[in-house]
Amino acid sequence: FQNVVSDFDVPNKPYLLYVGSRNKYKNFNGFIKAVASSSLLMENFDVITIGARFSTTEKNLISSLGFTFDQVKAIYNVTDFQLAQFYSHASAFVYPSLYEGFGLSPLEAMSFGCPVVCSNTSSIPEVVGNAGVYFNPHDIEEMRNAIERVVFSEDLKKQFVTLGYENIKKFSPNKCASKTLEVYSR
């Protein structure tokens, strides 16, 4: 449970990626509990968070769940290029949010060839479409199973990377401008 500044390099060990704030509705605590509930995930993957430093409360939770000091890292002040590198090398991007108005991070992950494992709530299914593996964010076991399903299957990872590349085409700047113009015209 390290706080690391932006000059941190992408690790060689496989990792699960979490991007964004860790406010209560973002459900970071549920995500970290899901990882900790799996000996396979604990043995084979680190957790990288991009955003803010860990709070004392988060450090205490991470420690209480049995993670070692170097298994979970909070990386902050990253450039767009660095963020792209983290997405590109992650085994999966996990989006455990309880509520989102839109959810840009899953689209970012898809654009860099990162498989998405995400909540089945609010706007997330509309954004992710068929390009992700879904879970109920209130169910730690279901979240763990969804993560394991993706990261331990190369075929499934490849399938969701391909579907992700197709899905992001629906959110091009031209389509956004066209749809916005339609709304204004009405």
C-alpha positions in Angstrom: 0.0 0.0 0.0 2.4 2.5 -1.3 1.8 6.1 -2.5 4.0 6.6 -5.5 4.7 9.7 -7.6 4.2 9.7 -11.3 7.8 8.7 -12.2 6.9 5.1 -11.3 7.3 2.6 -14.1 4.8 0.1 -15.2 5.5 -3.0 -13.2 6.6 -6.3 -14.7 4.2 -8.3 -12.5 0.6 -8.6 -13.8 -1.7 -6.1 -12.2 -5.3 -5.1 -11.9 -5.9 -1.4 -12.7 -8.3 1.0 -10.9 -8.5 4.6 -12.2 -10.1 7.6 -10.6 -11.2 8.9 -7.3 -11.9 6.5 -4.5 -15.0 8.2 -3.1 -17.5 6.0 -1.3 -19.7 5.5 -4.4 -16.7 4.5 -6.5 -16.6 1.3 -4.4 -12.8 0.9 -4.2 -13.3 -0.8 -0.8 -15.5 -3.4 -2.4 -12.9 -3.9 -5.2 -10.0 -4.4 -2.8 -12.1 -6.8 -0.7 -12.9 -8.8 -3.8 -9.2 -9.2 -4.7 -8.3 -10.1 -1.1 -11.0 -12.8 -1.1 -9.2 -14.7 -3.8 -5.9 -16.5 -3.1 -5.4 -16.8 -6.9 -5.7 -13.0 -7.4 -3.6 -12.3 -4.3 -0.8 -14.6 -5.5 -0.7 -13.5 -9.1 -1.6 -9.9 -9.3 -0.8 -6.5 -7.9 -3.3 -3.7 -7.7 -2.5 -0.3 -9.2 -4.7 2.7 -8.6 -4.2 5.9 -10.6 -5.5 9.0 -9.0 -4.9 10.1 -5.4 -2.7 9.0 -2.5 -4.1 6.4 -0.1 -5.7 7.8 3.0 -4.8 6.4 6.4 -8.2 4.6 6.5 -7.5 3.0 3.1 -4.0 1.9 4.2 -5.5 0.3 7.3 -8.1 -1.5 5.2 -5.5 -2.8 2.7 -3.2 -3.9 5.5 -6.1 -5.7 7.4 -7.0 -7.6 4.2 -3.5 -9.2 4.1 -1.8 -7.4 1.3 1.9 -6.9 1.5 3.4 -3.4 1.3 4.4 -3.7 -2.3 1.2 -5.3 -3.7 -1.1 -2.3 -3.8 0.1 1.1 -5.1 -1.5 4.5 -5.5 0.1 6.4 -8.3 -0.7 10.1 -8.6 0.2 13.0 -10.8 0.5 10.9 -14.0 0.7 12.3 -17.5 -1.7 11.2 -20.2 1.1 9.1 -21.7 1.8 7.4 -18.4 -1.9 6.6 -17.9 -2.0 5.1 -21.4 0.9 2.9 -20.5 -0.8 1.7 -17.4 -4.0 0.9 -19.3 -2.0 -0.8 -22.1 -0.1 -3.2 -19.7 -2.9 -4.0 -17.2 -4.3 -7.5 -17.1 -7.8 -5.9 -16.6 -9.3 -2.6 -15.7 -11.8 -2.9 -12.9 -14.6 -0.4 -12.5 -16.6 -1.3 -9.4 -18.6 2.0 -9.1 -22.0 1.9 -7.5 -23.2 4.9 -9.7 -21.9 6.8 -12.7 -23.5 9.5 -14.8 -21.4 8.3 -17.8 -18.1 6.6 -17.0 -15.2 7.7 -19.3 -12.6 5.4 -17.7 -13.9 2.2 -19.3 -13.8 3.8 -22.7 -10.2 4.9 -22.0 -9.3 1.3 -21.0 -10.9 -0.1 -24.2 -9.0 2.4 -26.4 -5.7 1.1 -25.0 -6.6 -2.6 -25.4 -7.4 -3.3 -21.8 -10.2 -5.7 -21.0 -12.9 -4.2 -18.8 -14.5 -5.8 -15.7 -17.3 -3.5 -14.4 -20.4 -2.9 -12.4 -23.8 -3.6 -14.0 -25.3 -0.4 -12.6 -26.5 3.0 -13.8 -25.0 4.2 -17.1 -22.1 1.7 -17.1 -23.8 -1.0 -19.2 -24.9 1.6 -21.8 -21.3 2.9 -22.1 -19.5 -0.5 -22.0 -22.1 -2.5 -24.1 -21.1 -6.0 -24.8 -17.4 -5.1 -24.4 -17.0 -6.0 -20.7 -17.7 -8.6 -18.0 -20.3 -7.3 -15.5 -20.8 -7.9 -11.8 -23.2 -6.7 -9.1 -21.0 -4.1 -7.3 -22.7 -5.0 -3.9 -21.6 -8.7 -4.3 -17.9 -9.2 -3.4 -18.0 -12.9 -4.6 -19.6 -12.0 -7.9 -17.0 -9.2 -8.4 -14.2 -11.6 -7.6 -15.5 -14.3 -10.0 -15.8 -11.7 -12.8 -12.2 -10.6 -12.3 -10.9 -14.1 -12.2 -12.9 -15.1 -15.3 -11.2 -12.5 -17.3 -7.6 -12.5 -16.0 -7.2 -16.3 -16.1 -8.5 -16.7 -19.7 -6.3 -15.4 -22.5 -9.1 -16.1 -25.0 -11.6 -14.1 -23.0 -9.2 -11.2 -22.6 -8.6 -11.1 -26.4 -12.3 -11.3 -27.1 -13.0 -8.3 -24.8 -10.1 -6.3 -26.2 -11.6 -6.8 -29.7 -15.1 -5.9 -28.5 -13.7 -2.9 -26.7 -12.1 -1.5 -29.9 -15.5 -1.9 -31.7 -17.4 -0.3 -28.8 -15.3 2.8 -28.6 -16.3 3.6 -32.2 -19.8 4.5 -30.9 -18.2 7.3 -28.9 -16.2 9.2 -31.6 -15.9 13.0 -31.4 -17.8 13.2 -34.7 -20.7 11.1 -33.4 -20.8 13.2 -30.2 -20.9 16.4 -32.2 -23.6 15.0 -34.5 -25.8 13.8 -31.6 -25.3 17.1 -29.8 -26.4 19.0 -32.9 -29.5 16.7 -33.1 -30.5 17.7 -29.6 -30.0 21.4 -30.2 -32.0 21.1 -33.5 -35.0 19.5 -31.7 
